[in-house]
Amino acid sequence: MSLLPEQRAFTTLHTVTLATQMLGRTGIASERLLEGSGIRPDELDNPARLICHAQELQVLANALNCTRDPALGLLLGQRMHVSAYGMLGYTLLASPTLGDALQLAIDHPALLGSYFQLALQHEDDEVRLVASGYRYAPELTVFNTELCLASLLTVIQDLLGEAARPRRLLLNYRPPLYAASYSEKLGCPVEFGAGCNALCFNPSLLKRALPLADPVSFQHGLQQCLQQEAQFHNRQDLRELIRQQLASDISQCTSLERVAARLHRSARTLRRHLQQLNTSFQHLLDEVRYDKARQLLLHTDLPIYLIAEQLGYSETASFRHAFLRWSGLTPSNFRR
């Protein structure tokens, strides 16, 4: 039986530890928060302990059930300072500019531990830090969206050393009952029912030099991040690693060579290992394309040609033929 996405990916204990500490101050016992997760209280201070996303999600669900504050995701995100990300966090601090730091975080999703695919998108006169592709516990969608965007804003403020505010916050869901908490806690206008989840900033902010930038520390930290990421990768199935790379930027990962470069391995080695696993790069590419195509067709109003473009097809007809082969339906008929 294949594992669910949340059972395949590994992360550190940073978020779990922060949640138990924060709610512990309100009198909620760590044992109650860790119930059903397989995590022991005495493990919370162990930096080498890795957990899967399913374990972390269980703790977050417990936390939400234990508190009466519906804005817990925002509160927790505001406490996710850059130091909570270990070596990645310190390397972000030493980055030359804010844009360099954010791209570094985006390029190392395993160390960031996010449930979303992050990207910087330039739209007219603003830059958007977009969080998309959530496919975990649906009942925690809003909570995890709040946690993700609030924590990213906290990291940005830590990196700049000032309380920078976004121009606006875009959210692709309806306003919850506590909607007023968003602008109050994040200090910016909020637009619900938008086409994406994103923090929007002035593009010039990406060029801002960071006050703690240090080229030697940055290069040393980058090497440490690569080593730590390799440890994460060794715990995961090679097929899933390739799927993650494809899902994070499928339009730029349509060749084995590009994916191999991102995983710091040779294309020849990846091809040999995939053969040993009785699969191929093309098979994995088709799987991810089919999964993403279904999501875009069912949950967005994007025209077919834009979906084909996002999936890395140069011609819409090629996407139509592939989707018909995968599902037995054309994209248009599937959407109906």
NULOKOL-611640 format. One record per residue (C-alpha): residue in three letters; z, x, y. Coordinates in steps of 0.5 Angstrom, whole numbers, padded with zeros to 4 digits, always signed. Layout:
BEGIN
ALAZXY/...
% end
This chain:
BEGIN
MET+0000+0000+0000/SER-0002+0003+0007/LEU+0004+0004+0012/LEU+0004+0000+0018/PRO+0003+0004+0025/GLU+0010+0004+0027/GLN+0012+0007+0020/ARG+0007+0012+0021/ALA+0008+0015+0027/PHE+0014+0020+0029/THR+0018+0021+0035/THR+0025+0024+0037/LEU+0032+0020+0038/HIS+0031+0021+0046/THR+0030+0013+0047/VAL+0035+0011+0042/THR+0041+0016+0044/LEU+0040+0013+0051/ALA+0040+0006+0049/THR+0046+0007+0045/GLN+0050+0011+0051/MET+0048+0006+0056/LEU+0050+0000+0052/GLY+0056+0003+0050/ARG+0059+0003+0057/THR+0058-0004+0057/GLY+0063-0004+0050/ILE+0057-0005+0045/ALA+0058-0001+0039/SER+0053+0004+0037/GLU+0054+0002+0030/ARG+0052-0005+0032/LEU+0045-0002+0036/LEU+0043+0002+0030/GLU+0044-0003+0025/GLY+0038-0004+0020/SER+0035+0002+0023/GLY+0037+0008+0018/ILE+0040+0012+0023/ARG+0047+0014+0023/PRO+0052+0015+0030/ASP+0053+0022+0028/GLU+0045+0024+0028/LEU+0044+0022+0035/ASP+0046+0029+0038/ASN+0041+0032+0033/PRO+0035+0035+0037/ALA+0031+0036+0030/ARG+0032+0029+0027/LEU+0026+0025+0027/ILE+0025+0018+0026/CYS+0019+0013+0026/HIS+0017+0008+0031/ALA+0020+0002+0026/GLN+0027+0005+0027/GLU+0026+0006+0034/LEU+0024-0001+0035/GLN+0029-0004+0031/VAL+0034-0001+0035/LEU+0031-0004+0041/ALA+0031-0011+0038/ASN+0038-0010+0037/ALA+0039-0008+0044/LEU+0036-0014+0047/ASN+0039-0018+0042/CYS+0046-0015+0044/THR+0045-0016+0052/ARG+0045-0022+0056/ASP+0040-0018+0061/PRO+0033-0020+0060/ALA+0031-0014+0065/LEU+0034-0009+0060/GLY+0027-0006+0059/LEU+0026-0004+0066/LEU+0034-0002+0067/LEU+0033+0003+0061/GLY+0026+0005+0064/GLN+0029+0007+0070/ARG+0034+0012+0066/MET+0029+0015+0062/HIS+0029+0021+0067/VAL+0024+0027+0065/SER+0029+0031+0062/ALA+0030+0026+0056/TYR+0023+0028+0054/GLY+0025+0035+0052/MET+0021+0041+0052/LEU+0015+0036+0055/GLY+0019+0034+0060/TYR+0021+0041+0063/THR+0014+0043+0062/LEU+0012+0037+0066/LEU+0017+0040+0072/ALA+0013+0047+0072/SER+0006+0044+0072/PRO+0002+0046+0078/THR+0001+0038+0081/LEU+0003+0031+0079/GLY-0004+0030+0077/ASP-0004+0036+0072/ALA+0003+0034+0069/LEU+0001+0027+0068/GLN-0005+0029+0064/LEU-0001+0034+0060/ALA+0003+0028+0058/ILE-0003+0024+0057/ASP-0006+0029+0052/HIS+0001+0030+0048/PRO+0003+0022+0046/ALA+0007+0025+0040/LEU+0012+0028+0045/LEU+0012+0023+0050/GLY+0013+0018+0044/SER+0010+0012+0048/TYR+0007+0006+0044/PHE+0002+0005+0049/GLN-0005+0009+0050/LEU-0004+0012+0057/ALA-0010+0014+0062/LEU-0011+0015+0069/GLN-0017+0011+0072/HIS-0020+0011+0079/GLU-0021+0005+0082/ASP-0024+0004+0089/ASP-0019+0007+0093/GLU-0013+0008+0088/VAL-0011+0011+0082/ARG-0008+0007+0076/LEU-0004+0010+0071/VAL-0006+0005+0065/ALA-0002+0003+0059/SER-0006-0001+0054/GLY-0007-0001+0046/TYR+0000-0004+0044/ARG+0000-0006+0037/TYR+0007-0006+0035/ALA+0012-0011+0034/PRO+0009-0017+0038/GLU+0016-0020+0040/LEU+0018-0014+0044/THR+0011-0013+0048/VAL+0014-0015+0055/PHE+0020-0011+0053/ASN+0016-0005+0051/THR+0011-0006+0057/GLU+0017-0006+0062/LEU+0020+0000+0059/CYS+0014+0004+0059/LEU+0012+0003+0066/ALA+0019+0004+0069/SER+0020+0010+0065/LEU+0013+0013+0068/LEU+0015+0011+0075/THR+0022+0015+0074/VAL+0018+0021+0071/ILE+0014+0021+0077/GLN+0019+0021+0082/ASP+0023+0026+0078/LEU+0017+0031+0078/LEU+0016+0030+0086/GLY+0023+0030+0088/GLU+0023+0024+0092/ALA+0023+0016+0091/ALA+0015+0015+0091/ARG+0013+0008+0090/PRO+0007+0005+0087/ARG+0002+0001+0092/ARG+0003-0004+0086/LEU+0004-0006+0079/LEU-0001-0010+0075/LEU+0002-0013+0069/ASN-0003-0017+0064/TYR+0002-0023+0062/ARG+0005-0029+0066/PRO+0011-0028+0070/PRO+0018-0028+0066/LEU+0024-0032+0069/TYR+0027-0026+0072/ALA+0020-0024+0075/ALA+0024-0022+0082/SER+0027-0016+0078/TYR+0021-0013+0078/SER+0019-0011+0085/GLU+0027-0011+0087/LYS+0028-0005+0082/LEU+0021-0002+0082/GLY+0020-0003+0090/CYS+0013-0005+0090/PRO+0009-0011+0090/VAL+0007-0014+0083/GLU+0001-0018+0080/PHE+0002-0022+0074/GLY-0004-0024+0070/ALA-0008-0018+0071/GLY-0013-0015+0067/CYS-0009-0009+0065/ASN-0002-0006+0065/ALA-0002-0001+0071/LEU+0002+0003+0076/CYS-0003+0004+0082/PHE-0002+0010+0087/ASN-0006+0013+0093/PRO-0011+0018+0089/SER-0008+0024+0094/LEU-0001+0023+0090/LEU-0005+0027+0084/LYS-0006+0033+0088/ARG+0001+0034+0091/ALA+0004+0040+0089/LEU+0010+0040+0085/PRO+0017+0043+0088/LEU+0019+0046+0081/ALA+0012+0049+0079/ASP+0012+0055+0076/PRO+0006+0058+0072/VAL+0009+0063+0067/SER+0014+0057+0065/PHE+0008+0052+0065/GLN+0004+0057+0060/HIS+0011+0058+0056/GLY+0012+0051+0056/LEU+0005+0049+0054/GLN+0006+0053+0048/GLN+0012+0051+0046/CYS+0010+0043+0046/LEU+0004+0045+0042/GLN+0009+0048+0037/GLN+0013+0042+0037/GLU+0007+0037+0036/ALA+0005+0041+0030/GLN+0011+0039+0027/PHE+0010+0032+0029/HIS+0003+0033+0026/ASN+0006+0036+0019/ARG+0010+0030+0018/GLN+0004+0025+0019/ASP-0002+0023+0015/LEU-0008+0027+0017/ARG-0012+0021+0017/GLU-0007+0018+0022/LEU-0007+0024+0026/ILE-0015+0023+0027/ARG-0014+0015+0028/GLN-0009+0017+0034/GLN-0014+0021+0037/LEU-0020+0016+0036/ALA-0016+0010+0039/SER-0013+0014+0045/ASP-0020+0016+0047/ILE-0025+0013+0043/SER-0031+0014+0048/GLN-0030+0022+0048/CYS-0028+0023+0040/THR-0034+0021+0037/SER-0035+0027+0033/LEU-0031+0031+0028/GLU-0032+0037+0033/ARG-0028+0034+0039/VAL-0023+0031+0035/ALA-0022+0038+0031/ALA-0021+0041+0038/ARG-0016+0036+0040/LEU-0012+0038+0034/HIS-0013+0045+0035/ARG-0016+0046+0028/SER-0023+0047+0026/ALA-0028+0042+0024/ARG-0029+0045+0017/THR-0022+0045+0015/LEU-0022+0037+0017/ARG-0028+0036+0014/ARG-0025+0039+0007/HIS-0019+0036+0008/LEU-0022+0029+0009/GLN-0026+0030+0003/GLN-0020+0031-0001/LEU-0017+0025+0001/ASN-0023+0021-0001/THR-0025+0019+0006/SER-0030+0022+0012/PHE-0030+0022+0019/GLN-0035+0017+0020/HIS-0031+0012+0016/LEU-0025+0013+0020/LEU-0029+0012+0026/ASP-0032+0006+0024/GLU-0024+0003+0022/VAL-0022+0005+0029/ARG-0028+0002+0032/TYR-0028-0004+0028/ASP-0020-0005+0030/LYS-0021-0004+0037/ALA-0028-0008+0038/ARG-0024-0014+0035/GLN-0018-0014+0040/LEU-0023-0013+0046/LEU-0027-0019+0043/LEU-0021-0024+0042/HIS-0017-0022+0048/THR-0021-0020+0053/ASP-0027-0023+0057/LEU-0031-0016+0057/PRO-0039-0017+0056/ILE-0041-0014+0050/TYR-0045-0008+0053/LEU-0038-0006+0056/ILE-0035-0006+0049/ALA-0040-0002+0046/GLU-0039+0003+0052/GLN-0032+0003+0051/LEU-0033+0004+0043/GLY-0037+0010+0045/TYR-0044+0007+0043/SER-0050+0009+0048/GLU-0054+0003+0046/THR-0051-0004+0045/ALA-0056-0006+0039/SER-0053+0000+0035/PHE-0046-0004+0036/ARG-0048-0010+0034/HIS-0051-0008+0028/ALA-0045-0004+0026/PHE-0041-0010+0028/LEU-0045-0014+0023/ARG-0044-0009+0018/TRP-0037-0009+0018/SER-0035-0017+0019/GLY-0042-0020+0017/LEU-0042-0023+0024/THR-0045-0021+0031/PRO-0040-0020+0036/SER-0042-0026+0040/ASN-0041-0031+0034/PHE-0034-0027+0032/ARG-0032-0028+0039/ARG-0033-0036+0038/
% end
